[in-house]
Amino acid sequence: MEQIKGSLVRKGSLVMWNVKASLDYGELGVVTSVKELTLNEEFDVVWADGTMTEYDYIQIERNNIKVVKF
């Protein structure tokens, strides 16, 4: 699986949307790609409803996305 050294997620990680005020709270998704940038790391998630969204590591640090299974 694709992984960046020290990464918080890797390709294939199971994640959950963790914003309790959101209608999508608890929705599960799978990380489909991880991109290392100079000062940041971005990753794509395909959610259970079929949507794909790009995020950066700050979403994990803010606890908006929870890694369920690394």
N, C-alpha and C positions, 0 to 999 in steps of 0.2 A: 504494500500500500504506500501511496505517496505521503511522505511526512517530512517536515522541515525540522531540523534539530532544535529542540527546545520549544517546539510548537505546542499550542494548547489544543489543537484539533489536527486530525489527519483525514485524508480521503477515506470515506467509509464510516467516520464517526457518527453516532446517533446523537442528535441534539434535540432540545426542547425549548420552545419559546416560553420564557419565564417572566413575562410582564403581567402581573396579576390583574391590572386594570384593563388589559386588552381582551377583546373577544376571542383572540387566537391563543389565549393562555393555555399551556399544556400541549399545544400542537407539536407533533414530532416531525423531524426532518433528518435527512442524511447529507453529510458533507460530500460534495461531488468533486471539488478541486480546492487546492490550497496554493496561493501565490505569495512568494516572499518578495517584499518590496524593500527599499533601502531602510526606511524607518518604521515600517509597518508590515503587517501580514494580512492578507485578505483571503476569504474563503467563500465558496458558493454553497448554498444549501437548497436542496429540493425538498419542499415541505409536503406533507401528506396530501394536501389539496392539489398538488401538482405545480404550484408556483415555485419559481427559482429566484432567489435573492442573494445579492453579494453583501457580505459583511466584513468588518475588520475586527481585530482582536479586542478592541475597546468594548464591543458588545458582550464579550465574555467577562471582561473585567468588571463591567457595570452589572453583571449578573442578568442581563436581558436574554442571553442564550446560555443554557445550562448543558454541559456535556453529560449525556446519560451513559454512554458507553464509548470510551476512547477507541 
